[in-house]
Amino acid sequence: MLSFEMAANVQARLDVEIAQLAITLSSLKTQKNTFALISRLPTSILERIFICYARNKYFRPYTTRAWPRFKKMSDATWIGVLFVCRRWRHVALTCPALWSYLFVASPWWTEALLTRSLDSPLRIWAEFYKSDMALDFIARLALHTERLQECCLCFGITQSDVVSALSMLSSSAPLLRILKITNEKEDSGKHEPAEAVNDYVLFNGYTPMLRELELTNYSIPWWPGGLTNLRLRNLATPARLTMAELRVILARSPDLIQLHLENALRRSGRNSCQDCEKLHLPSLTRLSITAPFSEIIALLSCVDIPLAAQLRLQCQQINHLPADDFIPFCTFLSQWFGASTSFIPIHSLCITSSDDMKEMRFTFGASENAASPSWFSYMEDNEEVPLSVGFIPWPLRSKRGDDAIRDICQSVPLAHLKNIFLEDYCLSSTVWADTFWHLPELRYIELICKGLSDLIETLSIPSRPPLPNTEGPKGRGPRQVFAPSLEEIILDRIAFTDQIDGYDNIYADNLKVERLYRALARRQKEAGRKLPRLGLYRCSYLYKDDVEHLRCVVEHVERLGNSSIDECSSIDEDQENSEAFVAGEV
């Protein structure tokens, strides 16, 4: 029997042999892997794959308005290529561009990223909700500002700490192309305006390659030139721009493509640019402004906006303005659309109202297809919406409001209008008749919640001759009904008057289905044909028999989700069958 000491020696010798065999086996596996297809890729190709993988993981999970959130190391998944094989690790560690996508994890990783990236341009998209982390990271980053290409920083710390952090970025940034700074409060989740204009200059004022600048709740006294995208949101009142200051910024960026100003302009009056020469921005494709109405008019009057540009205007503080204040705005629309004959035809118009905010929004779309108003009214990036205008507050249901609606609509070429959406607003019959009567291509009207009473009144108006200059001198020509090509009317969430117990719903238009029947009957007699289609969606106090009666004057009636009672009807059958009812006045 072997002694304990001899057995230990044998085990040690066997361990050595096992280790040698493991090395031999590993060497054989390595030799085998070298003949695999993936292992025969040139180093340059493998580097490009790694870089594409890193870029995809760095930006893909986030929208253009969000920020990459690297809360822990596992979020930076592209560094996993280090642990696949010996060759991949070697290629990754010797590829500086792979480490140029900076993330916030720890001081050690910050130094590792900055060191391994060598001279590659740096990109940083990061959020900071701890002051010590922000100050440490930016202090290290400040030593490499000459390599910065994209710098997008979101802060949820105090204003003083934000100033302390950004003031470290005082060296030139000759490669910087994108700069975004957002200041928000972590505890409330709401944007907090800066208290004052900061008195330091970022990057020593030298950023010759900067093309995109975005500031949210933060202001700087330095405005670079040569920008293609400028986005300013919620600037503090002392830091907001006057129209003269904005003109200087725009004059230094003649190739501007997108301009977004939200609560960034200081009120200075409509006449602030009255004697100024117009600025030309031939490359502008999108203009989005949220500001007092007077400032929007001043900006539109001093900037030559290309007809191909998309306009998103949110006009504030209009309730106290004089009645003629809409004239300059309507004049701009007329001149803007009349500047060229190659503008995109307007096929859809959506007018929406919000009672709680007393807001009115006009959305002019190029789509020919009838769809829900939300399809184009609330999609700010929709390319088929060349013009969207909102007003806060709006003088609801007043003659001044009706006059403004008529003037705005008549300032836009609507000869090819096909669809009208009206949501939560009662458009007067005068506006219906004066603005939309003779539109030859109007085929679809949709009302949501309100507005049926005035539309019925318009449908009941007898046919009349064309407007002047539409069919020869003095408007001579055949008489026409309202919207002669009308094919479909959709009524959504319309509340009719309850006819069972005499109770009038307070949310109703105070009308009976009988009035709708009479109006469509008169239209049938005037036009010589029935309305092709009527949609009744989620309408209250609409009875099943009423729908059957409406089929006498409409080819196809579609009912969906309506509150109905089978055995009741609000239309007198004897009256319905009489010739006097069909031809009677409403």
C-alpha positions in Angstrom: 0.0 0.0 0.0 1.3 3.4 -0.9 2.1 5.8 1.8 0.3 9.0 2.2 3.4 10.9 0.9 3.8 8.7 -2.2 0.1 9.1 -3.1 0.4 12.8 -2.8 3.3 12.8 -5.2 1.4 10.7 -7.7 -1.6 13.1 -7.6 0.7 16.0 -8.2 2.3 14.3 -11.2 -1.1 13.5 -12.6 -2.2 17.1 -12.1 0.8 18.3 -14.1 0.0 15.9 -16.9 -3.7 17.0 -16.9 -2.6 20.6 -17.1 -0.3 19.8 -20.0 -3.1 17.9 -21.8 -5.5 20.8 -21.1 -3.1 23.2 -22.7 -2.7 20.8 -25.7 -6.4 20.5 -26.0 -6.9 24.2 -25.8 -4.3 24.7 -28.5 -6.0 22.1 -30.7 -9.3 23.8 -30.3 -7.7 27.2 -31.1 -6.2 25.7 -34.3 -9.6 24.2 -35.2 -11.4 27.5 -34.6 -9.0 29.3 -36.9 -10.4 27.4 -39.8 -14.0 28.4 -39.0 -15.6 30.9 -41.4 -16.2 33.5 -38.7 -12.5 33.2 -37.6 -11.3 33.8 -41.2 -12.9 37.2 -41.4 -10.4 40.0 -41.9 -9.7 42.1 -38.8 -11.1 45.2 -40.6 -14.4 43.5 -41.3 -14.7 42.2 -37.8 -14.1 45.7 -36.4 -16.8 47.1 -38.6 -19.2 44.5 -37.3 -18.4 45.3 -33.7 -18.8 49.1 -34.3 -22.2 48.6 -36.0 -23.3 46.4 -33.1 -22.2 49.0 -30.6 -23.9 51.8 -32.5 -27.1 49.8 -32.9 -27.3 48.9 -29.2 -26.4 52.5 -28.2 -29.3 54.1 -30.0 -31.8 51.6 -31.2 -33.9 51.0 -28.1 -34.6 54.7 -27.8 -36.7 57.1 -29.8 -35.2 60.4 -31.1 -36.8 62.2 -28.1 -35.6 59.9 -25.4 -32.2 59.3 -23.9 -30.1 56.1 -23.7 -30.3 54.9 -20.1 -27.2 53.1 -19.0 -28.0 52.5 -15.4 -25.6 49.5 -15.0 -22.8 47.7 -16.9 -25.2 45.1 -18.3 -26.9 47.8 -20.4 -23.8 48.3 -22.5 -24.2 44.9 -24.1 -21.7 45.4 -26.9 -18.7 45.0 -24.5 -19.8 41.3 -24.4 -17.7 40.7 -27.5 -14.7 40.8 -25.2 -15.6 37.4 -23.7 -16.3 35.3 -26.8 -12.8 34.2 -27.8 -9.2 35.3 -27.7 -9.2 36.8 -31.2 -12.4 38.8 -30.6 -11.1 40.2 -27.4 -7.8 41.2 -29.1 -9.7 42.8 -32.0 -12.1 44.6 -29.6 -9.4 46.0 -27.4 -7.4 47.3 -30.3 -10.4 48.9 -32.0 -10.6 52.5 -30.7 -13.9 53.4 -32.4 -15.7 50.6 -30.4 -14.9 52.5 -27.1 -16.0 55.9 -28.4 -19.6 55.3 -27.3 -19.4 56.5 -23.8 -21.6 55.5 -20.9 -21.7 56.3 -17.2 -20.9 53.4 -14.9 -17.9 54.1 -12.7 -14.8 56.3 -12.7 -12.8 53.2 -13.7 -14.9 52.6 -16.7 -14.9 56.2 -17.7 -11.1 56.2 -17.7 -11.0 52.9 -19.6 -13.3 54.2 -22.3 -11.4 57.4 -22.8 -8.1 55.6 -22.9 -9.1 52.8 -25.2 -10.8 55.1 -27.6 -7.4 56.8 -28.3 -8.1 59.6 -30.9 -11.5 58.5 -32.0 -14.4 61.0 -32.0 -16.5 60.7 -28.8 -20.2 60.3 -28.4 -22.0 60.7 -25.1 -25.7 60.4 -24.4 -26.2 60.3 -20.6 -28.5 61.2 -17.8 -27.3 62.4 -14.4 -29.4 62.3 -11.3 -26.5 62.4 -8.8 -24.3 65.6 -8.5 -21.1 63.7 -7.6 -21.4 61.4 -10.6 -22.1 64.3 -13.0 -19.2 66.4 -11.7 -16.7 63.5 -11.8 -17.7 62.3 -15.3 -17.7 65.8 -16.9 -14.4 66.6 -15.2 -12.8 63.6 -16.9 -14.6 64.4 -20.2 -13.4 68.0 -20.1 -9.9 66.7 -20.8 -11.0 65.4 -24.2 -13.4 68.0 -25.6 -11.3 68.3 -28.7 -12.6 64.8 -29.6 -16.3 65.4 -28.8 -18.6 64.7 -31.7 -22.0 64.2 -30.0 -22.6 65.6 -26.5 -26.2 65.0 -25.2 -26.5 65.5 -21.4 -29.7 65.3 -19.4 -29.5 66.6 -15.8 -31.8 66.0 -12.9 -29.7 67.8 -10.3 -29.7 71.3 -8.9 -29.2 74.3 -11.1 -25.9 75.3 -9.3 -24.5 71.8 -9.9 -25.5 71.9 -13.5 -23.6 75.2 -13.9 -20.6 73.8 -12.0 -20.5 70.7 -14.3 -20.9 72.5 -17.6 -18.6 75.3 -16.8 -15.8 72.7 -16.9 -16.4 72.3 -20.6 -14.4 75.4 -21.4 -12.0 74.1 -24.1 -12.6 74.2 -27.8 -14.6 71.4 -29.5 -13.7 71.5 -33.2 -15.4 68.2 -34.0 -18.7 68.7 -32.1 -21.7 68.3 -34.4 -24.6 67.6 -32.0 -25.1 69.4 -28.6 -28.2 68.7 -26.5 -28.6 69.9 -22.9 -31.8 69.2 -20.9 -32.3 70.3 -17.3 -35.1 68.5 -15.5 -36.0 67.8 -11.9 -35.9 64.2 -10.7 -38.3 64.5 -7.8 -41.2 66.0 -9.7 -40.5 64.8 -13.2 -41.3 68.2 -14.5 -39.1 70.7 -16.3 -37.9 73.5 -14.1 -36.9 76.7 -15.8 -33.4 78.0 -15.1 -33.3 81.0 -12.7 -31.0 83.2 -14.7 -29.0 83.4 -17.9 -25.7 81.6 -17.4 -22.6 83.8 -17.9 -20.0 81.3 -19.1 -19.3 80.2 -22.7 -19.3 76.5 -23.5 -16.3 75.1 -25.4 -14.7 78.6 -25.5 -17.3 79.5 -28.2 -15.4 77.5 -30.8 -17.5 74.8 -32.4 -17.1 75.2 -36.2 -18.8 71.9 -37.0 -21.8 72.2 -34.8 -25.0 71.6 -36.8 -27.6 70.5 -34.2 -28.3 72.4 -31.0 -31.1 71.6 -28.5 -31.6 73.3 -25.2 -34.5 72.4 -22.8 -34.9 74.4 -19.6 -31.4 75.7 -20.0 -29.9 78.8 -21.6 -26.4 79.8 -22.7 -25.3 83.3 -23.8 -23.5 81.8 -26.8 -25.2 81.1 -30.1 -23.1 79.4 -32.8 -23.6 79.8 -36.5 -24.0 77.3 -39.3 -26.7 75.3 -37.6 -29.1 73.1 -39.5 -31.3 72.1 -36.6 -32.2 74.4 -33.7 -34.5 73.4 -30.9 -35.2 75.6 -27.8 -37.8 74.6 -25.2 -39.0 76.2 -22.0 -36.3 78.8 -21.5 -36.5 80.9 -18.4 -38.2 84.3 -18.8 -34.9 86.3 -18.5 -33.2 84.0 -21.0 -36.0 84.1 -23.7 -35.1 85.6 -27.0 -36.3 88.9 -28.4 -37.2 88.9 -32.1 -34.0 90.9 -32.8 -31.9 88.3 -31.0 -33.6 85.5 -32.9 -33.0 87.3 -36.2 -29.2 87.4 -35.5 -29.2 83.7 -34.7 -31.1 82.8 -37.9 -29.0 85.2 -40.0 -25.9 83.2 -38.9 -27.5 79.9 -40.0 -28.8 80.4 -43.5 -28.8 76.6 -44.1 -31.2 75.9 -41.3 -33.4 72.8 -41.9 -35.5 72.6 -38.8 -36.5 75.3 -36.3 -38.4 74.4 -33.1 -39.2 77.1 -30.6 -41.4 76.3 -27.6 -41.8 79.0 -24.9 -38.5 80.5 -26.0 -39.5 83.9 -27.3 -40.0 87.1 -25.3 -42.9 89.2 -26.1 -41.8 92.3 -27.9 -44.7 93.3 -30.1 -45.8 92.7 -33.7 -44.0 95.7 -35.0 -40.5 94.6 -33.8 -39.6 93.5 -37.3 -41.7 95.8 -39.3 -38.9 97.7 -41.0 -36.4 94.7 -41.1 -35.4 93.0 -44.3 -36.7 89.5 -44.7 -34.4 86.6 -43.8 -34.2 83.8 -46.4 -34.0 80.2 -45.2 -34.2 78.3 -48.4 -33.4 74.9 -46.8 -36.1 75.1 -44.1 -38.3 72.0 -44.1 -40.0 72.3 -40.7 -40.9 75.3 -38.5 -42.5 74.6 -35.1 -43.3 77.5 -32.8 -45.2 77.8 -29.5 -45.3 81.5 -28.5 -47.6 84.5 -28.1 -49.6 85.1 -31.2 -48.0 88.5 -31.7 -44.5 87.0 -31.7 -45.5 84.3 -34.2 -46.9 87.0 -36.5 -43.7 89.0 -36.2 -41.6 86.0 -37.0 -43.7 85.0 -40.0 -43.4 88.5 -41.3 -39.6 88.7 -41.1 -38.7 85.2 -42.4 -39.2 84.0 -45.9 -40.5 80.4 -45.4 -40.3 78.0 -48.3 -43.6 76.6 -49.4 -42.4 73.0 -49.0 -41.8 73.6 -45.2 -44.1 72.0 -42.6 -45.6 74.6 -40.2 -46.6 73.7 -36.6 -47.9 76.9 -34.9 -49.2 77.1 -31.3 -50.5 80.6 -30.7 -50.9 81.8 -27.2 -52.5 84.8 -25.5 -55.0 85.7 -28.2 -58.2 86.2 -26.0 -57.5 89.9 -25.4 -56.4 90.8 -28.9 -58.5 93.1 -31.2 -60.7 91.5 -33.8 -58.5 92.5 -36.7 -55.5 90.7 -35.2 -56.1 87.7 -37.4 -55.7 89.8 -40.6 -51.9 89.7 -40.7 -51.9 86.0 -40.1 -54.5 85.3 -42.8 -52.5 87.6 -45.1 -49.4 85.5 -44.5 -51.3 82.3 -45.3 -52.6 83.8 -48.5 -49.2 85.0 -49.6 -47.5 81.8 -48.5 -49.8 79.5 -50.5 -50.0 81.9 -53.4 -46.2 82.2 -53.8 -46.1 79.1 -56.0 -48.5 77.0 -58.0 -46.6 73.8 -57.1 -47.8 73.6 -53.5 -49.1 70.3 -52.1 -52.9 70.2 -52.5 -55.0 70.4 -49.3 -57.3 67.4 -49.2 -58.2 67.2 -45.5 -59.2 69.7 -42.9 -59.5 68.9 -39.2 -60.9 71.5 -36.8 -60.7 70.4 -33.1 -61.7 72.1 -29.9 -60.8 71.5 -26.3 -63.3 72.9 -23.8 -61.1 72.5 -20.8 -58.1 74.4 -22.4 -60.3 76.5 -24.7 -58.0 75.5 -27.5 -58.8 75.5 -31.2 -56.6 73.6 -33.7 -56.7 73.7 -37.5 -54.9 70.9 -39.3 -54.6 70.9 -43.1 -53.6 67.6 -44.5 -52.6 66.3 -47.9 -54.1 62.8 -47.5 -57.0 62.0 -49.7 -58.2 59.1 -47.6 -60.9 59.7 -45.0 -59.6 58.6 -41.5 -59.9 59.5 -37.9 -58.7 63.1 -37.1 -56.1 61.7 -34.7 -54.4 60.2 -37.8 -53.1 63.6 -38.8 -54.2 66.1 -36.2 -51.9 64.9 -33.4 -49.0 63.5 -35.3 -46.5 66.3 -35.3 -44.1 64.4 -37.5 -46.6 63.4 -40.2 -45.3 64.5 -43.5 -48.8 64.6 -45.0 -49.7 67.6 -42.7 -48.1 70.8 -44.2 -49.9 73.1 -41.8 -51.2 72.8 -38.3 -52.2 75.9 -36.3 -53.4 75.9 -32.7 -54.9 78.9 -30.7 -55.0 79.2 -26.9 -57.4 80.4 -25.7 -60.1 80.6 -28.3 -63.2 82.7 -28.1 -65.6 79.8 -28.5 -68.9 80.2 -30.2 -68.7 83.9 -30.8 -69.1 85.9 -34.0 -65.4 86.9 -33.7 -64.5 83.3 -33.6 -66.6 82.4 -36.6 -65.2 85.3 -38.5 -61.6 84.1 -37.7 -62.4 80.5 -38.7 -63.9 81.7 -42.0 -60.9 84.0 -42.7 -58.3 81.3 -41.9 -60.0 78.7 -44.0 -60.5 81.1 -46.9 -56.8 82.0 -46.8 -55.8 78.4 -47.6 -56.5 77.0 -51.1 -59.3 74.4 -50.5 -60.4 73.8 -54.1 -59.3 70.2 -53.8 -60.6 69.6 -50.3 -62.2 66.2 -49.9 -62.5 65.5 -46.2 -63.7 67.7 -43.2 -63.4 66.6 -39.6 -65.0 68.7 -36.9 -64.4 67.6 -33.3 -66.2 69.1 -30.3 -67.0 72.4 -31.9 -70.2 73.9 -33.4 -69.3 75.5 -36.7 -72.0 78.0 -37.6 -74.1 77.5 -40.7 -72.8 80.8 -42.0 -69.2 79.5 -42.0 -70.4 76.2 -43.5 -72.1 78.0 -46.4 -69.6 80.8 -47.0 -66.5 78.5 -46.9 -67.5 75.0 -48.1 -70.6 75.4 -50.2 -69.3 75.1 -53.7 -66.2 72.9 -53.1 -66.5 70.5 -56.0 -64.5 67.6 -54.5 -65.9 67.6 -50.9 -67.1 64.1 -50.3 -66.7 63.3 -46.6 -67.8 65.1 -43.4 -67.3 63.7 -39.9 -68.7 65.4 -36.8 -67.6 64.3 -33.3 -69.6 65.2 -30.2 -71.0 68.5 -31.5 -72.0 70.5 -34.6 -74.9 68.6 -36.1 -77.5 71.3 -35.7 -75.6 73.8 -37.8 -74.7 71.2 -40.4 -78.4 70.3 -40.7 -79.3 73.9 -41.1 -76.7 74.1 -43.9 -78.0 71.0 -45.6 -81.5 72.4 -45.5 -80.6 75.6 -47.4 -82.0 75.5 -51.0 -79.7 75.2 -53.9 -78.2 78.5 -55.1 -76.1 79.8 -58.0 -72.3 79.6 -57.9 -70.2 82.3 -56.2 -68.9 85.2 -58.4 -66.1 84.3 -60.8 -66.7 80.5 -60.4 -68.9 80.0 -63.5 -68.3 83.1 -65.6 -69.1 86.7 -64.9 -71.3 87.4 -61.8 -71.4 83.7 -61.0 -73.9 82.7 -63.7 -74.3 79.0 -63.9 -76.5 76.1 -62.7 -77.7 76.2 -59.2 -75.9 73.8 -56.7 -76.6 72.2 -53.4 -74.2 72.3 -50.6 -71.1 70.2 -51.4 -72.5 68.6 -54.6 -70.1 65.6 -54.5 -70.8 64.8 -50.9 -70.8 61.0 -50.5 -70.6 60.3 -46.7 -71.5 61.9 -43.4 -70.2 60.3 -40.1 -71.8 61.3 -36.8 -69.8 60.2 -33.8 -71.0 60.5 -30.2 -73.8 62.9 -31.2 -76.5 63.2 -28.5 -80.0 63.6 -29.9 -82.9 64.8 -27.8 -84.8 62.1 -25.8 -88.4 61.9 -27.1 -89.8 59.4 -24.6 -90.3 61.6 -21.6 -89.6 65.0 -23.0 -86.3 65.3 -21.3 -83.6 67.2 -23.3 -80.1 65.8 -22.7 -77.9 68.7 -21.6 -75.1 67.4 -23.9 -77.4 67.2 -26.9 -77.5 69.5 -29.9 -81.2 70.0 -28.9 -82.4 68.4 -32.1 -84.5 65.5 -33.1 -83.7 62.8 -35.6 -86.6 64.2 -37.5 -84.6 67.4 -38.3 -81.8 65.2 -39.8 -84.4 63.3 -41.8 -86.0 66.5 -43.2 -82.6 68.0 -44.1 -81.5 64.9 -46.0 -85.0 64.7 -47.7 -84.7 68.2 -48.9 -81.1 67.6 -50.1 -82.4 64.5 -52.0 -85.0 66.6 -53.8 -82.6 69.4 -54.6 -79.7 67.2 -55.7 -81.8 64.5 -57.4 -80.1 61.7 -55.5 -79.9 60.2 -52.0 -76.9 60.6 -49.8 -74.8 57.5 -50.5 -73.7 56.8 -46.9 -74.5 57.9 -43.3 -72.6 56.5 -40.3 -74.0 56.7 -36.8 -71.5 55.8 -34.2 -72.1 55.8 -30.5 -75.0 58.2 -30.8 -77.4 58.4 -27.8 -81.2 58.6 -28.0 -81.1 57.1 -31.5 -83.8 54.5 -32.0 -83.8 51.5 -34.3 -86.9 52.7 -36.1 -85.2 56.0 -36.7 -82.4 54.3 -38.6 -85.0 52.5 -40.8 -86.7 55.8 -41.6 -83.3 57.4 -42.4 -82.8 54.7 -45.0 -85.6 56.3 -47.0 -83.3 59.2 -47.8 -79.8 57.5 -47.5 -78.7 54.6 -49.6 -76.7 53.0 -46.8 -77.0 53.7 -43.0 -74.4 52.1 -40.8 -75.0 52.0 -37.0 -72.4 51.1 -34.4 -72.5 51.2 -30.7 -75.6 53.4 -30.5 -78.0 53.6 -27.5 -81.3 52.6 -29.1 -84.8 51.4 -28.1 -86.4 49.0 -30.7 -90.0 49.8 -30.2 -89.7 53.6 -30.2 -89.2 56.2 -32.9 -88.8 60.0 -32.9 -90.2 60.3 -36.5 -93.9 60.3 -37.2 -94.5 57.6 -39.9 -97.6 59.4 -41.3 -95.6 62.6 -41.5 -92.7 60.8 -43.1 -94.8 59.5 -45.9 -96.3 62.8 -46.8 -95.0 64.9 -49.7 -95.2 68.0 -47.5 -92.7 66.6 -45.0 -90.2 65.8 -47.7 -90.5 69.3 -49.2 -91.2 71.2 -46.0 -89.1 73.8 -44.3 -86.9 72.8 -41.3 
